[in-house]
Structure formats: structure tokens, C-alpha cells
Amino acid sequence: MAVFIMSHTPEASFSDRRTSLIFGLSLIGLILLGVIYFVPIWWVSLTAPNYPPESFPDGVRIHFHMNGVFNGCKMVEKSEITEDEALNCVHEMDTINHYVGMYPISAGGVVERAFAPFLLSMLGVMVVGFAIPGSKTRLAVMGAGFALIVGWMAMTFYTADGLKLNSRGYLSALALALDQETATPEAEKRLSPAEALIAQMKASLEGDAEPKVAPGAPDIGGVADPDKAALAASLRGAFERDQAKQPSGERRPWTGSGHQVLAWHYGKSLGRYFNNPEEIQPMVGIMSTAAHVVFWSIIGAMLVLLWGARRSEGTLYWLLILAPMALPLLFILDYSAWLWWYGHNMNAMGAFTVKPFMPTVFGDGKVAQFGTHSYPYWGFGLMLLLSAVLAAASLLRRKQLKSSP
């Protein structure tokens, strides 16, 4: 009798048709998760009289990806306008923002961008685990998947040259974030802050010829589309040039680990326009610690999920599908939190004083003479599609569990 009961548990009595549908929907979910990592999720644009639509049809526009922030401006092809390449609007927006004391865009979402490939891979393993009806098979597959992710994450974050194990897009965003022109002390003496802003805008509109590169910025050797090795080499060169400027007792050797580059790059981003180490260094320390905490929290979460995957019921089991379904909400919450941080943590060295404010999360707004526009892009639509697909899979599984003897 006991043997009969064990062989007719809900896990063993799932109908083939429903199980096949769940596997099919889960496969679609996995494909969507893979695509979501590489596509733009959200876009933000600034418009102003200084940026006429004839030259800037979308304003000063940037695109948020899971692995970085990238240029959203396109080349303008008109007879009266000549451009060799599109204006880098990530740089342009940083230049505008720093006058009111805002930190560069690359200073936001630092830990999230570094861990995004591992977190999305973890969500993928959770989707696969949910699709498998048998608990033993589920635990074996999830255990193997989680182990691979932990090994990949540990090698990326803590071993020498582990940075190369992250995505090319992530390395590209790091390298290009350093390739920005900053005002020199001599220039600041010659121009007032207002005059400097006007000069910067005028240079942008006139298509200033050769962009200048700040000392210590990465040199990618003129390669238009560098590979991961070239990007890692450019970051190493920038790191070593930066260390050469430090007192001999404070210089650190290059290891190329993800953690080393994360902490160093975050400090460089914060100090790009505001040279106040006494304020920046504690912020770097907090972010460095947060990265360690996230690393071990991911491992802890995996262990908890494996415990919950022993049965096809309970909160932890349903979390396998609910967490991936909540990806659009999680993105908006994280995006909103960082916007709040930018608007409430402005550096006192900014040229103009602005009261703390909440930047526009969704829709149109206005800050000084600039119109702000913040909207989801097609990658966010894929997130919503992912939620719908996984919701369908979860409903099928729920009906299976209810109808099973």
C-alpha cells in the first residue's frame, strides 16, 4: 500500500500534455532571459533649446542595459550637418549633470551590472527547476546549474584576470565610461562655471572636431569594435596609469579580478568631476563591501532554493517561478532607487546648487531649462512578455497539482 501511494504522488501523475506545455513555455522563458541581457531595457533623454531637434532629434539620449549604460544618439544625416560619428550622449549627459553636482551615470547600479549575468543565469536555472516535475531530477539539475554559476561567479569576481569572464558589453561600458573629457584646473581659472557650460554646449552643437581624452582614460587603439581582450587591456592600462600617480606606499598591482575593477572603477567614476577623496573613499568602501555581501547572498539564496525544491509545494517551490516573473518589477524598483540616490546625493562641488529631488522615473518632467523623458524600451517589453509566459506556466502547474490525486 505504501509503495502504491508513493508511486502516485502529484509529481508522478502529471499529464504528458500539460508537462510538455510547461516545458515549452519554460524554454521560451529561457530564450527571453538570454535576449534581455543584451538589449536596451529603458531610455532617458534630455531636451533643451541648446540641443535643437534638427541636430538632436531624440535629445541627449541614453539606453540602460542590464550590463551597462550606452549611447542612444544616432548620426544625423543631413546636407547641412556633417558628422563622422554620433555624439556620445552618455558623456554629454554626464557633462550636463555634473554642473548641478550629480555623479556620473557609471556610478549607478555598480553591483547590479557586475552580477547581472549570474543573477539572470540563476533565474534561468530556477525556471528549469520549476518545469521539472520530479523532485530528484529537479534537485540534480538545479544543483548542477547552481554549482556552475557559483564557479563562474567566483572565478570572475575573485581570480586573476577574472574580469574577462564577464560579458563584452560590461567591459565596453566600463572602458568607455572612463573615456571622457573633464575640465582642467587651468580651464576652470579662465572660465566661470556658467561660461564653461555654454562653451561645452556650443562645442557639442558645432561638432567639435577631435574629442579630447582625459589623462588616464583607456586607449583602445582606435579599434571601432574592440573584443574583450582589447577592452580588458585598456582597463588595465588606465588602472596602471592611475596607480602610477599614487604615493608609492598606496599603489596596488593589477590583478584583473572583477572585485578589484569594480571598486577601482567606482572610485574613478565618483571622482571624475569631484576631487574630494575624503568623501569618495568611504563610498567606495561601502560599495566594495556590498559586492561581497551580494556574492555570498546569491550562494545563500541558491541553498535555500535547493531546500525548497525538494517538494512541488510550498512558498520556496513557487518562488522558483515567481522570482523570474517579477523581473520587470524588480528592474523598476532598482532603477527608481538609483534615481532617488542621484537626486539626493549631489556633490557640494557642483557649480550650481539644486535642492534634492526625485528624477522622473516614467514620463516627462523638467529640471531647470531641461526637459526630461524616461520611458521603457523594447527590452522591457520582453520582460513583460517573460512574465506573461511564466505566469501561464505557473497556472498550468497549479492546475496539475490540484487535479492530481
Secondary structure, 3 states (H helix, E strand, C coil): CHHHHHHCCCCCCCCHHHHHHHHHHHHHHHHHHHHHHHCCCEEEEEECCCCCCCCCCCCEEEEEECCEEEECCCCCCECCECCCCCCCHHHHHHHHHHCCCCCCHHHCCHHHHHHHHHHHHHHHHHHHHHHCCCHHHHHHHHHHHHHHHHHHHHHHHHCCCHHHHCCHHHHHHHHHHHCCCCCCHHHHHHCCHHHHHHHHHHHHHCCCCCCCCCCCCCCCCCCCCCCHHHHHHHHHHHHHHHHHCCCHHHCCCCCCCHHHHHHHHHHHHHCCCCCCHHHHHHHHHHHHHHHHHHHHHHHHHHHHHHHHCCCCCCHHHHHHHHHHHCHHHHHHHHHHHHHHHHHHCCCCCCCCCCCCCCCCCCEEEEECCEEEEEEECHHHHHHHHHHHHHHHHHHHHHHHHHHCC
